Amino acid sequence: MKILVVYYSMYGHVLKLARAAAEGARSVPGAEVVLRRVEDLPFNLEKLEKSKHAQETLKEQKDIPFCTLDDLRAADGILFGTPTRYGNMTAQMKALFDQTVELWVNGDLEGKPAGILTSTATTHGGQETTGFTMMAPLLHLGMLIVGVPYSTPGMLHTEGRGGTPYAASTVAGGKNELNPTPEDLEIARALGRRVAEIAGKLRG
Ligand SMILES: Cc1cc2nc3c(=O)[nH]c(=O)nc-3n(C[C@H](O)[C@H](O)[C@H](O)COP(=O)(O)O)c2cc1C
């Protein structure tokens, strides 16, 4: 059973969640996990070049291949990771969705489980709205949304960190200076595991 973790990350927070989700998926017997990134867009290239933090993050990802439509088609379950942009997914991740018309027409993603990973600068910056708004294209594509139940360790909390039922998440900080907490990473691992377990059951 193939599990795809596809993400976009400018400063490394979603990359860390994606790696944790991949680890969680890999812990499920029979899961073959691939990590793929989403290509950047021309409007963002100047900003990338001027940011030392973004350059370091790019270097960290240089060996991770870009996601293709075949990667999406081949997967039995997919985790999509994106930072929040105004309470929504990034244009880079949206561009991937906007290339999936052929998959939509053929129903290639129908019935496959999907989990969401996200990051915001601030505690109330839109982790839940990004989770929710990302669900719209996933549902159009016929995917089955997999969330994070409250029985997952670390979910029942009132601290300023990630962990929503709609998406595994983290708080990056106003200058992207924070790191995902151990709980954030554990919740991302649990979501990866859950998507892989469900994909395995659905395949029979
Ligand atoms: C155009 C733009 C819009 C953003 N919108 C939000 C937002 O609505 N809420 C928020 O908390 N952070 C917002 N951010 C901050 C990013 O979400 C933050 O840098 C990101 O989560 C870090 O993830 P990464 O390290 O994986 O790139 C925005 C950043 C940019 C550049």
The ligand as an SDF file (V2000), in Angstrom:
LIG
                    3D

 31 33  0  0  0  0  0  0  0  0999 V2000
    1.1290   35.8880    2.3670 C   0  0  0  0  0  0  0  0  0  0  0  0
    1.1820   35.2640    3.7130 C   0  0  0  0  0  0  0  0  0  0  0  0
    0.0050   35.0690    4.4120 C   0  0  0  0  0  0  0  0  0  0  0  0
    0.0190   34.4980    5.6740 C   0  0  0  0  0  0  0  0  0  0  0  0
   -1.1480   34.3260    6.3350 N   0  0  0  0  0  0  0  0  0  0  0  0
   -1.1400   33.8650    7.5960 C   0  0  0  0  0  0  0  0  0  0  0  0
   -2.3530   33.7250    8.3370 C   0  0  0  0  0  0  0  0  0  0  0  0
   -3.4620   33.9430    7.8360 O   0  0  0  0  0  0  0  0  0  0  0  0
   -2.2640   33.3300    9.6220 N   0  0  0  0  0  0  0  0  0  0  0  0
   -1.0710   33.0610   10.2330 C   0  0  0  0  0  0  0  0  0  0  0  0
   -1.0440   32.7530   11.4220 O   0  0  0  0  0  0  0  0  0  0  0  0
    0.0820   33.1050    9.5240 N   0  0  0  0  0  0  0  0  0  0  0  0
    0.0780   33.5000    8.2340 C   0  0  0  0  0  0  0  0  0  0  0  0
    1.2480   33.5610    7.5320 N   0  0  0  0  0  0  0  0  0  0  0  0
    2.4820   32.9990    8.1260 C   0  0  0  0  0  0  0  0  0  0  0  0
    2.7300   31.5630    7.6460 C   0  0  0  0  0  0  0  0  0  0  0  0
    1.6080   30.7490    7.8650 O   0  0  0  0  0  0  0  0  0  0  0  0
    3.9580   30.9470    8.3090 C   0  0  0  0  0  0  0  0  0  0  0  0
    5.0970   31.6230    7.8110 O   0  0  0  0  0  0  0  0  0  0  0  0
    4.0380   29.4610    7.9980 C   0  0  0  0  0  0  0  0  0  0  0  0
    3.0510   28.7860    8.7270 O   0  0  0  0  0  0  0  0  0  0  0  0
    5.3720   28.8160    8.2910 C   0  0  0  0  0  0  0  0  0  0  0  0
    5.3340   27.5370    7.7000 O   0  0  0  0  0  0  0  0  0  0  0  0
    6.6150   26.9840    6.8980 P   0  0  0  0  0  0  0  0  0  0  0  0
    7.7540   27.1210    7.8550 O   0  0  0  0  0  0  0  0  0  0  0  0
    6.3250   25.5480    6.5980 O   0  0  0  0  0  0  0  0  0  0  0  0
    6.8010   27.8050    5.6490 O   0  0  0  0  0  0  0  0  0  0  0  0
    1.2480   34.1000    6.2700 C   0  0  0  0  0  0  0  0  0  0  0  0
    2.4410   34.2770    5.5400 C   0  0  0  0  0  0  0  0  0  0  0  0
    2.4080   34.8450    4.2790 C   0  0  0  0  0  0  0  0  0  0  0  0
    3.7060   35.0210    3.5130 C   0  0  0  0  0  0  0  0  0  0  0  0
  1  2  1  0
  2  3  1  0
  2 30  2  0
  3  4  2  0
  4  5  1  0
  4 28  1  0
  5  6  2  0
  6  7  1  0
  6 13  1  0
  7  8  2  0
  7  9  1  0
  9 10  1  0
 10 11  2  0
 10 12  1  0
 12 13  2  0
 13 14  1  0
 14 15  1  0
 14 28  1  0
 15 16  1  0
 16 17  1  0
 16 18  1  0
 18 19  1  0
 18 20  1  0
 20 21  1  0
 20 22  1  0
 22 23  1  0
 23 24  1  0
 24 25  2  0
 24 26  1  0
 24 27  1  0
 28 29  2  0
 29 30  1  0
 30 31  1  0
M  END
$$$$
